[in-house]
Amino acid sequence: MPRTLGVARYRAPLTVVVVSDREQPPPTNRRPVRRAPNFPQFMIIGGLIGVLLGLYVGQRGESGSYSDATAMGLFAVLFGAIGVMIATAIALALDKRSRRR
């Protein structure tokens, strides 16, 4: 047996598991599994889509007296917040639907 630096090695004894050939009875206490949406993932993805759309709109539009970076930042924040709200509404609708089934 190789030496280790101050660590004792322990090997567990082998365990034999006997599997019966008989078929197991089906479980009597079965409940349906509810598939709820993951709210943080919906909100993050909605926010990212909104920010990307806001950056695109801020770049394409006429910014008037504001700089292009200011317009892009404003649209990114506004569209990001709207994207989070829309994604949250979708997640709530999916959650409500999963409770009915």
Residue pairs with C-beta under 8 A, 6 or more apart in sequence:
1 9
32 101
34 98
34 99
34 101
35 98
36 94
36 95
36 98
37 91
37 94
37 95
37 98
38 91
39 88
39 91
39 95
42 87
42 88
42 90
42 91
43 84
43 87
43 88
43 91
45 87
46 83
46 84
46 85
46 86
46 87
46 88
46 90
47 80
47 81
47 83
47 84
47 87
48 80
48 83
49 83
49 87
50 76
50 79
50 80
50 81
50 82
50 83
50 84
50 86
51 76
51 77
51 79
51 80
51 83
53 79
53 83
54 72
54 74
54 75
54 76
54 77
54 78
54 79
54 80
55 72
55 75
55 76
57 75
57 79
58 68
58 71
58 72
58 73
58 74
58 75
58 76
59 68
59 72
61 71
61 75
63 70
63 71
66 74
